[in-house]
Amino acid sequence: MSAKTRVNLARRSFLKAGVGAGAGLTLGVILPPLAAAQDAAPGLPGSGALVAGRFEPNAFVTIAPDNTVTVISKHLEMGQGVYTGLATLVAEELDADWDQVAVSAAPADASRYNNLFWGPMQGTGGSTAIANSFMQMREAGAAARQMLIAAAAERWSVAAGEITVESGVVRHASSGRSASFGELAEAAARQPVPSAVTVKDPADFRLIGKRVPRKDGSGKIDGSAVFTQDVQLDGMLTSLVAHPPRFGARVNKVDSAAARAVPGVVAVHQIPSGVAVVARDFWSASRGRDALQIDWDESGAVTASSATLMASYRERAQSAGLVARSEGAVDTALEKAANRLDASYEFPYLAHAAMEPMNCVIRLDEQGCEVWNGEQLHTGDQMALAGFLGITPQQVRVNTLFAGGSFGRRANPQSDYLLEAAAIAKAGGGKAPVKLVWTREDDMRAGWFRPMYFHSLRAGLDAQGRPVAWRHRIVGQSIGAGTAFESAMVRDGVDSTSVEGASNLPYAIPNVSVELHTTEVGVPVQWWRAVGSTHTAFAVECFIDELAHAAGRDPVEYRLELLGEHPRHSAVLQLAADRAGWGKPLAEGKARGVALHESFNTRVAQVAELSRMPNGGFQIDRVVIAVDCGIAINPDVIRAQMEGGMGYGLSATLESEITIENGAVVEGNFDGYRVLRIGQMPKVEVHIVKSAEPPTGVGEPATPVIAPAVANALFALDGKRARRLPLGVNS
């Protein structure tokens, strides 16, 4: 008899089922402290009622009489494949046919749809979507399956143990009877919700670990998928905003006469973030904005430039910072070391540059506020809008649509563009819905970048080349300071996102110090895909490569010897090296580089293979990626995220950079802020470590590893160390 995992729902969750008018099932899994709130809303999904003819056994599953199984996603689908992943978990335990499964976005309601890793907050980020939902969605599917079986057993007067479920059909083999989920939906809704469910043994998985078609794929191919720009409401107006040219500037006075004279322009409003032009269409709003004459008050504006900021960062790194990690006696070990090495690394500001710029639609009415957008931080935005409008969070209704990328940007800690849209709608008296549209230039120059950073490292080696001391100083802005997340992210003055990837250094070094200097610049910053690891991985993995070279050791062997306490790191590194043919000779003018990093509890190793071009530049021919992300829910989605995450990181490796000059952003579009072109994408191989461990994140962990792998390959190619990103490329 195969092993089973039994889940006691009385301890971990609360489920309630009931019957109303119609025929259907909805089932909801809720954390115990929220059960009372759920009881107070029996008509909502998750109450177990028969709602609009659907069996809704919980907040995550509905089964309609037409046999459609709809999985309710509490997470935003922004291209990362979360709709497919969550649907796989439910369908696996429900034993549904993949073709009968659909996915719908959940409303903003943290009482039912909170991110289990974040506490009472709904949102998508930190590569947590599948990891936090893994057991929750499986339990939801298993509970619905158990209720369908109970309904069939009662209808056929047979024992539940004699009934099987496969591909969406409930069967009693000995009598030859069968029924679809839809046929049993109403009867299943009358069954008591099980107090405990048994989820499958991994050996019995039919969908988990297999390649299945994406649930968001067809709509994005045929154009039926709905993004914010597709939303059209009766009487809706379109707005563009003129933002200050420098961070920190404010409107002094505005002459809007010429703008108001543009045909199609309806109104001009001064709002906290600038001047909004409201029109009947985008083109009219754009022409109206161009006609504005604004006198900006720049008395409090940022006047710094990237070059002067970096110079000040270098100076700050000369002194000790706040301690993020301290083990042993670093100073003493450095003094006694047989060999000492120093290196410093520089990182620019980076824009998120998602394919779909920031936008949203807001309508004010007597019930409160209704929003349509690619919503990433449901609870934070709900609360911010409620506070601004003077209503309760429950009066902010959010319709989550597809998002054309985000990379963290839509989860803005200040809800910037949503509050901007609300300010415009409020200024118009709430008479019409407003669609706020940011152009690419608006999006690129608005700030909220990945911070600029400077790293200074020093290490000491013993006579055998082993590291005995490691000092790492980091200088840069805090993401968490001044936000609602400060208490969780900043401890004793140290922002954990500034030092992640450095403070958890996996290599066995007896004396380690990691220090942080946090700067206050005035340039708005926030999380960017892979957050702190985007810079710490480069500094750590390039420097460990330097130590290996100084010790006269092979970079892979050197790392493996220092990873004795981290077998999963070792295994993923060995896999990447083996599949890349590490150690095998390459043709003249070619070289390999390696890097290893853990972020979001996922280990990724990459080997980059480069070749020198006749013009003196280089090209990246091949990248081999090995990933240990626990159990692979959808291997094809994992491969896509490894490929895409690596490619996103390759943009920052080679060309992407935001430059500040006298407080203003220089780059405005992709002509200046260069991102990877398809012709620059190397051949990519992805190898997934087979694992039975719980799933971990895959949306971000590939991004930070490519830069050090490429830089280390460049050193192997020409003997020069790259210590600033982007590297630049002539390809």
N, C-alpha and C positions, 0 to 999 in steps of 0.2 A: 504494500500500500504506500503510495507516494506521500511525501510530507505535505502538510497543508499549513497555511498561515491563517490563524483564526483571529478575528478582530472583535474585541468587545466594544460595541458601539455605545453601551451605557457609560463606559469610561471616557471614550474619546469623542463622541458626537451625540447628537440628538436628532432623531428622525420622527416625523409625525405624518400620518396619512389619513385621508378622509375622502368622502364622496360628495360631489355637488351635481349640478345639472350637466347633462351631456355624457360623453364617454371618452376617457383618456387618463393618463397617469403622469404625475410629477413627484419626484422624490428629493428631499433636501437633507444635506448633512451639515450640521451647524455645531459650532463649539458650545459646550454646556453653558457658559455665562450668557450666551445670546439666545437661549431657548425661550426665555420669557418674551423677548421682543418678537420672536417668530410666532408664538402663540397669539400675539395680539393682532396678527395680520393673516387670518386664515385664508383670504382670497389670493394671496401672493404665491408665486412658485416657491416650492419648498414647504408649503403647509400640508402637502399631501392631498389637497382637494382635487376633484375633477374640475379642471379649469378649461373653459371654452371647448369642451369635447375632447380634451387630451388627458391621458393618464400621466400624472406628474408625481412620481414617487419621491422626488427630491428636488432641490434647487438646481440640480445639474443635469437632470434627465427628464425629457418628456417623450411620451409615445402617443402618437395620434392614431385615430381609427384607420387612417389610410396606410398604417404600418411604418410611418416615418419615425425614426428615433432622432430626436434633436438633443444634442449635447450643448449645454449652456456654458460658454467660456467666460470665466471671470477675468481672463487676461486678454490684452490687446494683441491682435494679429497684425504685425507690422512687417511681415515678410519672413519671420524667423521660423514659421511652421508650427506655432503653438496650437492652432486649431486642429491640425492633423494629430499632434501628439496627445492632446487631451481627449480627442475623439477615440484614439486608439486605446487609451486606458479604459474608457467606459465600454467600448464595443468588445474588448477582450473579455471582460468579466460578465458582460451581458450576453455574450455569444451572439451578437447581432451580425447580420450580413453587412459588410463594409458599404455596399451600395445603398443601403437604406438609412445610413447615418448622415445627418446634416449637423451643422454647427451654427449657433446663434450667439451674439454677444450679450453678456449679462448687463443689467442696469447697474448704475452706481449705488451700491448698497453694501457697506462693509459688514453689516450684521449677518449677511449670508455669504458674501463673496470676498471676504478678506484674504489677503495673502498670508498664509499660515506662518511664514517666516518673519513677517513684519508686525505681527500683533493685530490690533483692530484697524487695519488699513487695507484698502483694496488698491492694487496697482501692479504694474509689470516692470520688472527691472532687476538688475543684479543677477541675471541668468537664473532666476528662481522659479519660473513658471511651471515647468514640468516637475522640478524637484519638490516644490511645496505641495503640488497637487497629486503626486504619485499615488499615495494610498487613498486620499480623499476621493479621487475620481474612480479608482478601482472599487472602493467600497460602495459608491453610488451605483455603479453598474451591477455589482454583485447583489445589492439589496433589491434592485428592480427585477433582476433575474429570479431571485427567490420568491418574490411576490407573484410573478407571472406563473411560476411552477405551482405555487399554492392555489392560484385561481384555476389552473388546468386540472389539478388533482381533485379539487372540489367539484368541478363541472363533470368530470369523467368518473368520479367516485373510485379513484385509484390512489395508491400510496404515492406521495411526492417523490420518494426515492426511486420509483420506477420510471420517472419522467426525465427525458433528456432535452437539451436545447442545443441547436446547432444552426448557424447561419440564419438566425432570425425566425426559426421554426421550433415550436414546442411539440414534442412527440411522446406518445406512449406506444412503444414498439409492439408489445404483445397484443394490443387491441387494434393497432393500425391507425389510431386516431392522431390527428395533428391540428395545430392551429397557429396562425401567425400572431405576432405580438399585438397587432392592431385589433384582432378579433378578441383577444383576451384583456385588452386595456381596461375596459370598464369594470370587469370582474376583479382584475388585479388591484384596482384602486380601492376596492372594498376590503382587501386583506390587511391585516395588521402589519405595520412596518417591523421587520425583524430586529430584535435587540442585539443580535450578533450575526455576522456574516463570515463565510469562509471564502477567501480569495484563492485564486489558482496557484498551484505550484508552477514555478517557471518552466518546468519540463512540459507542461501542458499548454503553454502559450501558443496561440494560433495567429495572432496579429503582432503582439509585442516582439520586437526583434526582426520583423519582416518588413519588406518594402511594400508600401501601400500608396496609392495615388493621394496627392495632397487634396485636402478639402477646400482650399482657397484657389486651387490652380485653374479650374475651368472658367470661373468668373473673371479672373484676371486676364485670361487669354481671349475670351469673347467680349470683354468690355462691360459685362453686367455687374461686376463688383462695384460697390458704391464707396467712393471716397468723399471727403468733405467738399471738394470742388464740384461734385456731382449733385449736391443737395440744392433743390429748388423749392422754395416755399412761396405761397401766395403773398404778393406784396413785398417780397424780400428785396432789400437794398444791399449794395456792395460797397465796402469801405476800404480805403488805403490810408495809411498813416505816415505823415512826415515825421521822422525821428530826428533827434539832435545829431549833428555831425560828429560831436565828440561826447564820450561817456561823461555823464554828470552835468551836461548843459541842460538848460531849461528854456521854455518859451518866454521871451520878454514881451514882445508884441507881434501881432500878425495882421497883415492886410490880406483879406480873403476875397476882396471884390472881384478880382479877375477870375478866381477859382469858381465863385458862385455864378459867374456869367457863362461858364462852359455848359453847353447843352447837355442835359442829363444829370448834372450835379443837383442834388437835393438840399444838402446842408454841409456846413463846415463847423466842426466842434473842436474847441481846445480841450484836451484831456490830459491826465497826468503824464502820459508818455510822449506827448507831442501834439500834432494837429491832425485831426481826422477829416477826410473828405468822403462824404457819403453820396453815392450816385445810384442810378438805375442799372449800371453795368460797369464792368471792370475798366473798359477803355475810357469812359467818361470820368471815372474816379481817378484814373491815372493822369489824364490830361488836367484835371482839376488840381491834383496835387502838384503837378509841375508848375502851375500858375500861381501857387501860394508865394507870398513874400513874407518871410519870417525873420524877425530879429531875435537871435538866440542870446540868452544870458549865459556866458561861459565863465563866469566868475568862480564857479565851483567845479569846472570841468577838468577832466584828466588831461595833463599836458605831457605825460611821459611818452617815450618811444621804446620800441623793443630793444634797441641797442643799449640805451641808458639803463633800462631795467635789468638787462642781463649783466651789465657791468656791476650794478649794485648787488645783484645776487652773488656774483663771484666774490665780492668783498665780504658779504655776510657769511659765506661758507668758510672763511678763514678762522672763525671763532666757533666755539661749541654751541650747539643748539639744545632744544628740549629733548630729553631722552625718550626714545620710542622702544629701544631694546638695549639692555646692558647685561653682558655676561662676561665673567672673568676680569682680567686686568689688561685692557687693551694697550695702554701706554707702556707698561712694563714689557709686555710681549713684543711690541714694536721695537723698543730699544734693544732687546736681546736677539731680534730676528737676524738670520744670516743674510737675508735679502729683503729690501723694501721696495714696494712699487706704489706709484701714485697715478691717478687718472681723474679727469673731470669730463662731464657730459652735459650737453645743452639741448634743451627741448623748447620749441616755440609754442605759441598758442595754436590751437587747432579748432576749426569749425566742424560741426556735425555734418553739414552739407547733405542732408537727406534728399532723396529725389523729389519728395513732396515738401515744399516749404511750409512754414507754420501757417495755419488757417483754422477757422472754426465758424460755426453758425450759431447765433444766439437769438432766442425769442423770449421776450418778457411778456407775461400775462398775469391774470388774476391768481393763478395757482403758484406763480413764482417765476422760475427761469428754466428754459429748456435748451439743451446744448446738443449740437451734432458735431462730432470731430473724431479724429483718431486718438481716443482718450487713453493715456498711459498711466496717469496718477489720479485715479478716480476720486479717492477720498480727499487728497490734498486740494485738488481743484474744486471739488464740491464745497469744501469748507471755505476756501478763499472767495469763491463767488458768493456764497451765502453771507460772509462777513461784509463784503463790499456792497451788496445789494440790501442788506438789512433784513434778510429772511433766514429761515432755518435750512440746514444742509439737506433735509428731506424735501425741501421745496426746489432743490436744484436737480432736475431730471436730465440724465446724461444718456445720449444715444451714441454708443461706441461704434464707429465705422472702421473700415480698413485704414491703415496708415501706410503711406509710401515711404517707409523707413523712419527711423528716429535716432537710433544710436545714443539714446538717453535724452535727447533734446526736448521731446514732448513731455517728459517728466520734470518740468521746470520747478525748482523749489519755491519760486515766487509766483507761479501760475501766470507768467507775464502776458502771453498773448491772449489767454482767455479773459483776464481782467481787462485787457485793452478792448476786446470785443464787447464786454459787458459795459464798459464806460461809454462806448459809442452808442449802444442800444439805449442806455439810461439817458444819455444826453438828448436823444431823440424822443424822449418821453415814452419809450416802449411802444411806439405806434406801429413799428414795422420790424420784422425779423432782419437781422444784419449778418451778412457774410463778410468776415474780415479776411482779407487776402494779403499775404506778404509776397512780394516779388523775391527772386533769388537774391538781389542786392539787399533788400530789407533783411532777409534771413541771414545773409553772410555777415552783415555789419552790425547786427543787433547785440553782439556779445554772447555771453553764456558759453564761452569757449572751454575747451580743455586747457587748464592753466599752463603757463610757461613755467619751466622748472630748470634748476641747476643742481647737478650732483657732483660731489667731491668724494673720492674713495682713496683709501690707503690700506695696504695689506702688508703683512710680514710673512716671509717663508722661512722654514728651518733649512738645515743643510741638505735635506733630501727633497726639498721643493714643496713640502706640505705647508698649507697655510696655518699659521699659528695666531694671527691677529687680523681683524677686519674692522675698519672704521668707515662708516658711510654717513655723509652729511647731505641733507636734501633741503633745498630752498625753493619755496613757491607759495602760491595762494591756497587758502583753505576753501574747500567746496562747502563744508558743513557750517562754518561759522556764520551766524546771523540768520540761520534758517530754522525751521521747525524741527530739523533733524540734528541740530547741534548737540543736544544732550546725549544722543546715541552715538554720534560720529566723532565727537571731540572729547577726549579725556585728558585732563591735566595739560590742556593747551595743545595736544597733539591730535591732528585730524587723521583718523585711521586711513582715510583714502589717500593721503599724501605719502604714506609709508608702506601701504600694503604691497606685497611683493618684495619688499626689502626687509621689513621687520620679521617676516617669517622665512628668512633665508634657510633653505633646506640642507645646505652643505655643512658637514661636520667641521666646525672651526671653534676651537676652545675659547677664544676671546673675541667677543663681538660687541660693537657699539653702533647703533643706528640713531641719528639725531636729526631734528627737524627745526628749521627756521621758517615760520609762517609770515608771509609778507602781506601788507595791505596796499593795494594798488589802485582800486577803483574800476578795474576792468571786470565786468560781470563774468563769472565762471560757474561751471557746474560739471556733473559727471559726463564723461564721453566714453564710448564703447571700450570696456575693460578698465576704465577709471585709472587708479593709481598705477596699475601694472603696465600702462602704456609707456611709462617712463622708467619705472623701477626695473622692469624685466630687461630693458636695454642696458642700463647701467650695470646690473648684477651679472648678466650673461656675457657681456663684452669684457668685463673685468675678470671674471673667472677664466675666460679664454686667455687673457693676458697672463694670469698666474700659471696656467698650464704651459704656455709658451716659455715663460721664464724658468719653469721647472724642467723644460725639455721633454714634456710629456704629450701624448696624444690627447686632444681635448675631450674626447668621449671617455677614454679610460680614466682620465683625471677626475672627471665628474663622477663616474661610477664609484671610484674609491671613496669619494666624499659623501656618498648617498646611502651609506650602510643602514641608517635608521629610517630610510624612506624607500621601501621596496617597490612601491607603485611608481615613484619617480624613476627608479632604476629600470623598471620593466618597460615603461613607455619610451625612455631614452634608447634602450637597447633595441626596441622594435623599430624605431625610426632609423637608427644607424644601420641595422641589418637590411631593411628594405631599401635604403638609399645606396647600399653597397659601400658603406664607409670603409675606408682603408684600401679600397681597390684603386689602382692608378687611373687617372683621368688624362685625356689628351692635353697637349700643350695649350696653354691659354685658358684652362678651365680649373675651377677649384670648388671645394665644398666648405660650408660652414654650418655649425650646429648651435642650437639653443634649446633650453628646457625651462619651462615655467609652469607654476600652478596658480590659477586664479579661479575663484568661484568653485573651489573644491574639485576642479578638473585639472588633470595633468596633461600638458601638451608638449611634445618635442617636435622640432622641425629641422630638417636638413635642407639648406638652399644650395643649389648648384649653379654657378655663374660661369660666364665666359667673357673674355676680353674681346671688344669689337675693334675693327681696323681704325676707327676714328678716335680711339682712346677711351671711349666709354665702355660700359659693360651691360650685359643683359642677363636676366635671370631665366635660366632655361628650365629648371625643374625644382619643385618643392615637394618634399616627402613629409607628410604629417602623420604622427602617431598620437592618438588621444585615448585617455582613460577617463571616461565620464560615467563610470558605473554601468548599470544595465542599459543597453542601447534600445530605447523605445522604438525609434524609427531610424534605422541606419542610413537611409537615403537622406533624411532631413539632417542628420548629424554630419554627413559628408558635405552637404550643401552649406551648412553653417561653418564648417572648417574651411572650405574653399572660399566662401564669401568673407568670413572673418579675417582670413589671411590676406585676401585681396584688399580689404578695407585697410588693414594695417600696412600693406605694401604702399598704398597711397601716401601715408604719413612717413613711411620709410624713405621714399624716393623724392616726393615733390610737394606735398601739402604743407602749407605754412600760412598762418595769419600774422601780418606785420602791423604793428601799431606805430604811427608817426604823429607826434604831437597830439596824442589822445584820440586820433582817428584811425579807423581801419582802412588800410590801403586796398586790400582785395575786395572785389564785389561780386565776381561771378567766376565761372570755371576757366576763364581765360587767365586769371591771375592766381586763383586758388586751384591748382591742378590736382586732379584725381586720376586714378589709374585708368588708362584706356585699354580696350579689349586686346589691342595688339601687344600690350606690355604684360598681359597675364601669362605666367609660365604654365607649363604642364604641372598638374597637381595630382598627387597620389595621397589618399587618406586611408589609414589603417586604424581600425577601432579595436582596442583591447577588449577581449571577451571578459565579461565581469558579471557577477551576481550581486554586486554592491548596489545600494540605492542610487538612482540617477542623479547626476549633478549637471551644472550648466554647460551649454554648448554655444550659446549665442555670442559670447565674448572671448573665451579663453584662447582662440587661435590668433586674435588680433595682435597682442603684444609680442608674440614669439618670433615673428618674421623679421623684424628689424635687426635684432642681434644676430640672427642666423645669417642674414645678408652681410652685415658688417663683418662678422667673423670670416665669412667666405672671401670678402674683399681683402682682408688681411692675408689670407692664405694665397690669394691671387697675386698681390703686389707688395705685401709686406708693410702696408700702411694702415694705421689704426684710425677708424672713423669715430669721432667723438661728438658729433653734432648731427641732429636730425633737422630737416631731411638731408639725405646723403647727396641728392642730385644725381641725375643720370643723363647720359647722352646716348640715347638708344633710338 
